[in-house]
Amino acid sequence: MLNRVRSAVAHLVSSGGAPPPRSKSPDLPNTTSALPAAPPEAPRSPPARAGSGSAVPVKTAEARASFSRPTFLQLSPGGLRRADDHSGRAVQSPPDTGRRLPWSTGYAEVINAGKSRHNEDQACCEVVYVEGRRSVSGVPREPSRGQGLCFYYWGLFDGHAGGGAAEMASRLLHRHIREQLKDLVEILQDPSPPPLCLPSTPEAPTSSDSSHLVAPQSCWSSHKEVTHESLVVGAIENAFQLMDEQMARERRGHQVEGGCCALVVVYLLGKIYVANAGDSRAIIVRNGEIIPMSREFTPETERQRLQLLGFLKPELLGGEFTHLEFPRRVQSKELGQRMLYRDQNMTGWAYKKIELEDLRFPLVCGEGKKARVMATIGVTRGLGDHNLKVCSSTLPIKPFLSCFPEVQVYDLTQYEHCPDDVLVLGTDGLWDVTSDCEVAATVDRVLSTFEPNDPSRYTALAQALVLGARGTPRDRGWRLPNNKLGSGDDISVFIIPLGGPGTYS
Amino acid sequence: MLNRVRSAVAHLVSSGGAPPPRSKSPDLPNTTSALPAAPPEAPRSPPARAGSGSAVPVKTAEARASFSRPTFLQLSPGGLRRADDHSGRAVQSPPDTGRRLPWSTGYAEVINAGKSRHNEDQACCEVVYVEGRRSVSGVPREPSRGQGLCFYYWGLFDGHAGGGAAEMASRLLHRHIREQLKDLVEILQDPSPPPLCLPSTPEAPTSSDSSHLVAPQSCWSSHKEVTHESLVVGAIENAFQLMDEQMARERRGHQVEGGCCALVVVYLLGKIYVANAGDSRAIIVRNGEIIPMSREFTPETERQRLQLLGFLKPELLGGEFTHLEFPRRVQSKELGQRMLYRDQNMTGWAYKKIELEDLRFPLVCGEGKKARVMATIGVTRGLGDHNLKVCSSTLPIKPFLSCFPEVQVYDLTQYEHCPDDVLVLGTDGLWDVTSDCEVAATVDRVLSTFEPNDPSRYTALAQALVLGARGTPRDRGWRLPNNKLGSGDDISVFIIPLGGPGTYS
């Protein structure tokens, strides 16, 4: 992520000098104590057996935290060096030989033009098996019954101020999702509405029948209908939060420096769940039509949430910032004059008389890619950043950053998809220089040059998109064909085919 | 508004016993001291000369606060009694003779079926002249230059727990809007971008030229572009807030009991601004197509805002409520079991172990028209309600209610409108039993029976909509043709023609 954390890297508190963990962030509900603290099998050190798509450790532990690429790229030591070369910026994809990614998913990435030492994007693609933790009825299940669930999983993690958070999320977030789904294995496969209440101790039920289940048809005359879909959404939301909490706990021991945006896709029981926290983006291109599957979370799009938090909790502003927004920085000589402003409840602008406290730096300032929270960070959702401070200050940024994603659901069974219908995931390196329409045009152009059943077409499409956003070296920079600057950021793209030739019934 | 405040009326603190005004609500920015406290000409008692559309005083001051109908209905004492008759429920409209409402606006209303003593809806329709308060350049303007602005104004106010707030808003909100626009008279008529900063003392400028104006083209390299449109939006937003603050100040002396939803339309310089705070609704029907112009604000649509406030400010919950949402009330015998819940950051549901504090009453509960904040009120935005307490408690509701509207803008110059294109405003009495599509069908059916240039067609349409929502008395109730229950609520409808025959160039 290019320039997302302005100058803040230098101000990051080092691991050794980090302050004790802050009290619970306002973003964190106080109910999580009832949730499992971490997946029991989530490793606190790199897993002995890396998953097919998680980041692979490289030589030493010190190097691992800052430099690894997704396992599925199957990079040799030489390939790893080429992937890390800022001058060549070679596009990386999984090898055309050997096992393909699930659904014949296409993938390509390229390192930045020098803005950070390593590629701070990470990616993960996995098929995850979820074994039920309990029987809904309270009777312990026999493990042999094989009623588990599989979900397909894709994740893009765009790191900033270090690669540690993105690397950790690429290794572990899907395990948190699996953990959250364990309770739901039976419920999701039962067509009846989810039970509102479950017994507390499934392994030692006080009775052997289902009387502990307070089903929707109980004596309660009024209750909300809760759908299976909303349980999966809740599981993903809580998984993000638990991932973030794990980063907070383990940041010192495991060099979880920085933070990351997270864009995650889960396919489960016929539906695609797209969860986004940050400024990556997902779109579906279906029969040439563009269907947005995510929203970006930036200081501009989340201005009112940030201002409200600063207004309700002024101590978070430390007397250094004002929660009001002004169209530009107020000068002390303008005291007593009237300037345009916006408060947290306003979408319009009005004039107000400038007072002393208006001379403080605004909580939210700037426009577009230059917009910042507390003059420091350009995204407002993501994982990590527990050590991030305001430039030249000890004020923590984290309370303003939310780890919660927005989840959009797409029912794959509601449409007949053709082999040219795809879900495109990209980090902001792609979208900074490429519009949705340009992506849709590239989808059409590239896929039409391949046979519909050629599984390599999706990686070719991912490569074309990454190359199109990177450009070629010319005039002391990376230039697009129209001579505009290409993206100097890390660029990572997944192409998920929705209509075959992948078999994902 | 039917049942919007459940049982709360009985718990309203009487004027005499009202506690001292609470400290500033979290919804109110602390910047308002820089704004005018109230329009200087806003009357603190009923105006000597009622505006064409404001509520008319009836006999005694005591009666006034609780029983008045819009002046433009021109009701005689006998007509006023018929309008107040719950058994007959006669539909009221402005007389077909005499001066029409601006733009040949149609209007109709009917009283509720007995849920409150009087009709708690109020309406206002005005043409408002705004004289500039100052010259932008700091030079006092000559009043004779006649560079003022006119705006057209329509307002529907749906009261609850008393008619005082709706009555006051119908008399004064447009004056607050006028006051906010006074500073903008010159700026809005100047095609160049609005100045970011204005001199402080226009009557005594420190220099006579425009050097105090820090125009967008100043030395500042970076600033936000602010549009004229967003200034009008900001003016309306602040007017709502100042109206609410005035109600808080004057609630004891002027019997400003209860609260009200407010749906307001401002037409200014070619654009229509629709501001909504509550559960009234506005739609445009254009060539048969439906264009939503407002969103409803209810405990369901604003769940996350309410929960966040309760989470960040737990003292507002008084130890009696939990900010978590459950699909139904938790029972003490379920302690230790796991129940579905949603936190303020979640859109999905998950299971959590029931703890003691989960037995508290949920901040947000119920569904649809039965949804409530703190078991008390069914809308989450509006004006007034400063005395409203939680049932059987001294906890104030107001911090959870926001007085800020959402403003949607429609550019009237961007389309060729025909005489059948209309903006429909209705209180929830209409929309509870009538869908957008049914309204569009009635628009087509009724208007086609009139000549396009017949100005009475819009009032006929308003009457048809009100009659269609009220139904006819049958089987011990008001019934619709399909035998379903009609609306027993107050019903008020404005029909604003967008394509003539009104002249509003």
Boltz contact constraints between the chains, C-beta under 6 A:
constraints:
  - contact:
      token1: [A, 26]
      token2: [B, 312]
      max_distance: 6.0
  - contact:
      token1: [A, 29]
      token2: [B, 343]
      max_distance: 6.0
  - contact:
      token1: [A, 31]
      token2: [B, 352]
      max_distance: 6.0
  - contact:
      token1: [A, 34]
      token2: [B, 352]
      max_distance: 6.0
  - contact:
      token1: [A, 34]
      token2: [B, 353]
      max_distance: 6.0
  - contact:
      token1: [A, 196]
      token2: [B, 327]
      max_distance: 6.0
  - contact:
      token1: [A, 196]
      token2: [B, 340]
      max_distance: 6.0
  - contact:
      token1: [A, 197]
      token2: [B, 334]
      max_distance: 6.0
  - contact:
      token1: [A, 197]
      token2: [B, 337]
      max_distance: 6.0
  - contact:
      token1: [A, 197]
      token2: [B, 339]
      max_distance: 6.0
  - contact:
      token1: [A, 198]
      token2: [B, 338]
      max_distance: 6.0
  - contact:
      token1: [A, 198]
      token2: [B, 351]
      max_distance: 6.0
  - contact:
      token1: [A, 199]
      token2: [B, 337]
      max_distance: 6.0
  - contact:
      token1: [A, 200]
      token2: [B, 336]
      max_distance: 6.0
  - contact:
      token1: [A, 200]
      token2: [B, 337]
      max_distance: 6.0
  - contact:
      token1: [A, 220]
      token2: [B, 328]
      max_distance: 6.0
  - contact:
      token1: [A, 223]
      token2: [B, 327]
      max_distance: 6.0
  - contact:
      token1: [A, 223]
      token2: [B, 328]
      max_distance: 6.0
  - contact:
      token1: [A, 224]
      token2: [B, 327]
      max_distance: 6.0
  - contact:
      token1: [A, 226]
      token2: [B, 327]
      max_distance: 6.0
  - contact:
      token1: [A, 226]
      token2: [B, 340]
      max_distance: 6.0
  - contact:
      token1: [A, 226]
      token2: [B, 349]
      max_distance: 6.0
  - contact:
      token1: [A, 230]
      token2: [B, 348]
      max_distance: 6.0
  - contact:
      token1: [A, 230]
      token2: [B, 349]
      max_distance: 6.0
  - contact:
      token1: [A, 231]
      token2: [B, 349]
      max_distance: 6.0
  - contact:
      token1: [A, 233]
      token2: [B, 347]
      max_distance: 6.0
  - contact:
      token1: [A, 233]
      token2: [B, 348]
      max_distance: 6.0
  - contact:
      token1: [A, 234]
      token2: [B, 346]
      max_distance: 6.0
  - contact:
      token1: [A, 234]
      token2: [B, 348]
      max_distance: 6.0
  - contact:
      token1: [A, 234]
      token2: [B, 349]
      max_distance: 6.0
  - contact:
      token1: [A, 234]
      token2: [B, 350]
      max_distance: 6.0
  - contact:
      token1: [A, 237]
      token2: [B, 346]
      max_distance: 6.0
  - contact:
      token1: [A, 237]
      token2: [B, 348]
      max_distance: 6.0
  - contact:
      token1: [A, 238]
      token2: [B, 350]
      max_distance: 6.0
  - contact:
      token1: [A, 312]
      token2: [B, 26]
      max_distance: 6.0
  - contact:
      token1: [A, 312]
      token2: [B, 312]
      max_distance: 6.0
  - contact:
      token1: [A, 327]
      token2: [B, 196]
      max_distance: 6.0
  - contact:
      token1: [A, 327]
      token2: [B, 223]
      max_distance: 6.0
  - contact:
      token1: [A, 327]
      token2: [B, 224]
      max_distance: 6.0
  - contact:
      token1: [A, 327]
      token2: [B, 226]
      max_distance: 6.0
  - contact:
      token1: [A, 328]
      token2: [B, 220]
      max_distance: 6.0
  - contact:
      token1: [A, 328]
      token2: [B, 223]
      max_distance: 6.0
  - contact:
      token1: [A, 334]
      token2: [B, 197]
      max_distance: 6.0
  - contact:
      token1: [A, 336]
      token2: [B, 200]
      max_distance: 6.0
  - contact:
      token1: [A, 337]
      token2: [B, 197]
      max_distance: 6.0
  - contact:
      token1: [A, 337]
      token2: [B, 199]
      max_distance: 6.0
  - contact:
      token1: [A, 337]
      token2: [B, 200]
      max_distance: 6.0
  - contact:
      token1: [A, 338]
      token2: [B, 198]
      max_distance: 6.0
  - contact:
      token1: [A, 339]
      token2: [B, 197]
      max_distance: 6.0
  - contact:
      token1: [A, 340]
      token2: [B, 196]
      max_distance: 6.0
  - contact:
      token1: [A, 340]
      token2: [B, 226]
      max_distance: 6.0
  - contact:
      token1: [A, 343]
      token2: [B, 29]
      max_distance: 6.0
  - contact:
      token1: [A, 345]
      token2: [B, 404]
      max_distance: 6.0
  - contact:
      token1: [A, 346]
      token2: [B, 234]
      max_distance: 6.0
  - contact:
      token1: [A, 346]
      token2: [B, 237]
      max_distance: 6.0
  - contact:
      token1: [A, 347]
      token2: [B, 233]
      max_distance: 6.0
  - contact:
      token1: [A, 348]
      token2: [B, 230]
      max_distance: 6.0
  - contact:
      token1: [A, 348]
      token2: [B, 233]
      max_distance: 6.0
  - contact:
      token1: [A, 348]
      token2: [B, 234]
      max_distance: 6.0
  - contact:
      token1: [A, 348]
      token2: [B, 237]
      max_distance: 6.0
  - contact:
      token1: [A, 349]
      token2: [B, 226]
      max_distance: 6.0
  - contact:
      token1: [A, 349]
      token2: [B, 230]
      max_distance: 6.0
  - contact:
      token1: [A, 349]
      token2: [B, 231]
      max_distance: 6.0
  - contact:
      token1: [A, 349]
      token2: [B, 234]
      max_distance: 6.0
  - contact:
      token1: [A, 350]
      token2: [B, 234]
      max_distance: 6.0
  - contact:
      token1: [A, 350]
      token2: [B, 238]
      max_distance: 6.0
  - contact:
      token1: [A, 351]
      token2: [B, 198]
      max_distance: 6.0
  - contact:
      token1: [A, 352]
      token2: [B, 31]
      max_distance: 6.0
  - contact:
      token1: [A, 352]
      token2: [B, 34]
      max_distance: 6.0
  - contact:
      token1: [A, 353]
      token2: [B, 34]
      max_distance: 6.0
  - contact:
      token1: [A, 404]
      token2: [B, 345]
      max_distance: 6.0
